[in-house]
Amino acid sequence: MTCEECRTALSAEIDGEGTGQGARAVRRHLSACAGCARWLDACWALEGLLDAAEGGR
């Protein structure tokens, strides 16, 4: 799995559009790729900031 494929799958999951297919490959990629792991952490942090700015959803 490439970084682009991993981030596309993670983005879909974060947006509630993921299918769950390939979850094992994504987890395996995240465990080996510090860049994608940091990217995911940043996405969740941004999601939290947006929720706070909107007063929670």
C-alpha positions as CSV (number, residue, x, y, z in Angstrom):
1,M,0.0,0.0,0.0
2,T,1.3,3.4,-0.9
3,C,1.0,6.5,1.3
4,E,-1.5,8.0,-1.1
5,E,-3.7,4.9,-0.9
6,C,-3.4,4.8,2.9
7,R,-4.3,8.4,3.3
8,T,-7.2,8.2,0.9
9,A,-8.6,5.2,2.9
10,L,-8.1,7.0,6.2
11,S,-9.7,10.2,4.9
12,A,-12.8,8.2,3.8
13,E,-13.0,6.6,7.3
14,I,-12.7,10.0,9.1
15,D,-15.5,11.4,6.9
16,G,-17.7,8.4,7.6
17,E,-17.4,7.1,4.1
18,G,-15.1,4.2,4.6
19,T,-16.1,0.6,3.8
20,G,-13.6,-1.0,6.1
21,Q,-12.1,-2.9,3.2
22,G,-8.4,-3.0,3.4
23,A,-8.3,-2.1,7.1
24,R,-5.6,-4.6,7.8
25,A,-3.4,-3.2,5.0
26,V,-4.0,0.3,6.4
27,R,-3.0,-0.7,9.9
28,R,0.1,-2.5,8.6
29,H,1.1,0.6,6.6
30,L,0.5,2.9,9.6
31,S,2.7,0.7,11.8
32,A,5.6,1.0,9.3
33,C,5.1,4.5,8.1
34,A,5.7,7.3,10.6
35,G,4.7,9.9,8.0
36,C,1.2,8.5,7.6
37,A,0.8,7.9,11.4
38,R,1.6,11.6,11.9
39,W,-0.8,12.6,9.1
40,L,-3.5,10.6,10.9
41,D,-2.8,12.2,14.2
42,A,-2.9,15.7,12.6
43,C,-6.3,14.8,10.9
44,W,-7.8,13.8,14.3
45,A,-6.4,16.9,15.9
46,L,-7.9,19.1,13.2
47,E,-11.2,17.2,13.5
48,G,-11.2,18.0,17.2
49,L,-10.5,21.7,16.6
50,L,-13.3,21.9,14.1
51,D,-15.7,20.3,16.5
52,A,-14.7,22.7,19.2
53,A,-15.1,25.7,16.9
54,E,-18.6,24.5,15.9
55,G,-19.5,23.9,19.6
56,G,-19.6,20.1,19.1
57,R,-21.7,18.3,16.7
